[in-house]
Amino acid sequence: MRMICSKIVEAFGSWWGMIGWFLFGFLLISAFLPIEIDMLVLTLMGVLFLFLAWWIIDIADQCVPGWMIFVGIILLVLGVITRFLTIACWVIYWTKVRE
């Protein structure tokens, strides 16, 4: 699994981090978009799926310890309630785990 994830990350090269930031930014901004169209909801669900896939591949590539994954998931769940925790989780993950 780790080898496959590493090959995926290598294939994207330096764009891998930018893809993660783009997906995260879109999900963050989506809270401010008016939800009146079914297509918008489907798009958000698709982007959320891509973000989760990106995060799982990145976790496998970076060999993140299990406790960090657990804490990150808790912060993301709490981040649904407050966007601040989501931002904090992302910044901590980016600055501490992806050194």
N, C-alpha and C positions, 0 to 999 in steps of 0.2 A: 504494500500500500504506500509506504513512504517513498519507494523508488518511483512509482507512478506519479505521485504528487510532485516529487522533485523534478521529474521530466516536464510536467505541465508548467511549473514555475519557470524552469529554464527556457521553455519554448516562448514564453512571453517576455523573458528578460527583464529589463528595467521597467517595462510597462506593467508588470504584475502589481507593483505597489500603487501605481496610478489607477489601475482598474478597481482596486479595493477602495481607494479614496473616492472615486466617482460613484460607486455603488453606495457607499456609506453616505455621501453627500446627498444623493438623490433620495435615500430613505429619510434623511434628516429634514430635507426641504419638503418632502411629501406631506408632512404634518400641516403645512401652511397652504396646501393646494385645496381648492374646493372639491369636495367629493360629491359630485352630482351625476357623474356618468359611470356606467358600469365598466366601461373600457379602462377608466382610470384605476378602478379597484383591481381589475385583472392585471394591469401594468405594474401596480405596486406589489401585488402578490408575486409576479414574475421576478421583479427586481429583488424582492426579499429572498426568494429561492436562490437567485444567483449570488447574492451576498452571503447567504449561509453556505453555499457550495464553495465560494471563494475562501471563506473563513476556515472551513474544514480542510480544504487542500493546504492552506497556509499553515494551519496547526500541525498537520502531518509533516510538512516540509521543514518546519522550524523545530520539531521535536519538543513541543510545549508540554511541561509537566501537567499531570491530571488535575492537581489542585488549582492551577491557573485557569484551566478550561472551566472547571466548576465555578470558580469565582467570576469568571467572565460571563458565563451563562446567567448567573444570578444577577450580575449588574445589568445585563441586557434585558432581562425580564423586568427588573425594577426600572430600567430606562424607559420602558413603555409608559410607565406612569409619569416619570419626569425625564425629559430629554437631556437634562444635565448629566445624569448618570451614564447615559448612552455615550455622550461625548467623552466623559471621563474614562469609560471603559476602553473606547477606541484609542484615545491618546495614550493611556497606560500600556495597552497592548502594543501600539506602534513604537513607543519610546523604550519600553523595557524588554519586550519579548523579541522584537525584530531588530536587535542591535547589529 
